[in-house]
């Protein structure tokens, strides 16, 4: 799912995704 979200989101959010992954690893 992370790969699908990564492609579905914009490049800017790509960095935020990394931060959100650290904040919510369970997500």
C-alpha positions in Angstrom: 0.0 0.0 0.0 2.9 2.4 0.7 4.0 2.1 -2.9 0.5 2.8 -4.2 0.2 5.9 -1.9 3.6 7.0 -2.9 2.7 7.0 -6.6 -0.8 8.5 -5.9 0.6 11.4 -3.9 2.6 14.4 -5.3 6.4 14.6 -5.0 6.1 17.2 -2.3 4.0 14.9 -0.2 6.6 12.2 -0.9 8.8 13.8 1.8 5.8 14.3 4.1 5.0 10.7 3.7 8.4 9.8 5.1 7.7 12.0 8.1 4.2 10.6 8.5 5.6 7.1 8.3 7.8 7.9 11.3 5.0 9.5 13.2 2.5 6.8 12.4 4.5 3.6 11.6 1.3 1.6 12.4 -0.4 3.4 9.5 
